[in-house]
Amino acid sequence: MKTLSKLGVLAALGGALALSSCAGEYYVSDQPADVVYERPAPPYAGAVWIEGDWVYSGGHYVHSRGHWARARSGRTYVAGTWEHTNRGYRWHRGHWHR
């Protein structure tokens, strides 16, 4: 019986952590200006460039710089995009796609 209650507590904790890590939908009235910077040379053969992403922080979007990453077998990186809606602009983060 104690094992079942421990499993229940662990399952509830795991669910809460999973839900708390979900990104919210944040809208701004104006799309931030594009950030321009020089892409560094690839550090090794086969490296994939991951464009910078926008992160919502302190009431506005903040840009994080791009970086090189190892390719993922059978996947392609899809860069993030801005979406304009009747509520304002919202950022869709970049992700690996099968």
N, C-alpha and C positions, 0 to 999 in steps of 0.2 A: 504494500500500500504506500509506503514512504517513497518507493521508487517512482510510482505513478505520479505522486504529487510533485516530486522533484522534476520529472519530465514536463509536467504541466507548467511549472514555474519557468523552466528553461525555454519552453516553447513560447510562452507569453513574453518573456524578455527578448527572445530572438525576433518575434513579430514587432515589438515596440521599437527595437533598434532598426529594423528594416524600414518601418514606416517613417521614423524620424530622419532617415538619411535621404528620403525622397526630396527631389528638388521642387520648390514651389513655383508658381507662375507669377512672375513679376513683370509689370508693365511700366514703361516710361513714356512720356509724351513726345520726346524727340530721340531719334536713333543717334547714338554716339558716333562721332566722326571716325572714319577708318584710321587705324593705327598703322603707320608706315615705319618699318625698320628693316635693316639689312639681314637677310637670312645667312647664318654662318655656314661654312662648308660642312658637308656630311662627315661625321666622325668615323664612319666605316662603310664598306660596300653594302648596299641593300637597305640602308637606313631610310625611313619614311618620315617626311616632314609633316608635323602636326601643327596646323595653324593655331595661332593664339585663340583663346576662348574669352568670353565675357562672363563675369561672375557678379551676381547682385550682392552688393555690400553697402551698408550705411545709406540706404535710400537711393542708390544709383548703381549703374553697371561699371565695373572696373575691369580693364583688360589685363589678361595674363599672357605673357609672351609665348610664342610658339617654341617647339622643341623637336629634336630628332628622336625617333623611337624605332624599335625593332619591328619589322613587318610581322603580322600575324597570319599564320598559314590559313589560306582560304578566305581571307577577309580583306576588305578595302576600307580605307579611312574616308569617311564622309565629313567634310568640313561643316562647321556650324553656320547657321544662317539667321538673319533677322526676319521676323514676321510682323507685318503691319496689320493690326486689327482695329475694330472700332473702339477698343479700350486703350490703344497705344501700340508701342513696339515691344516685342518680346523676343528673347534670344533662345534659339534651339541649339543646344550644345552639340559639338562634333562627337562622332562615335564610330566605332568599328562596325562594319556591316558585312554579313555573309553573302 
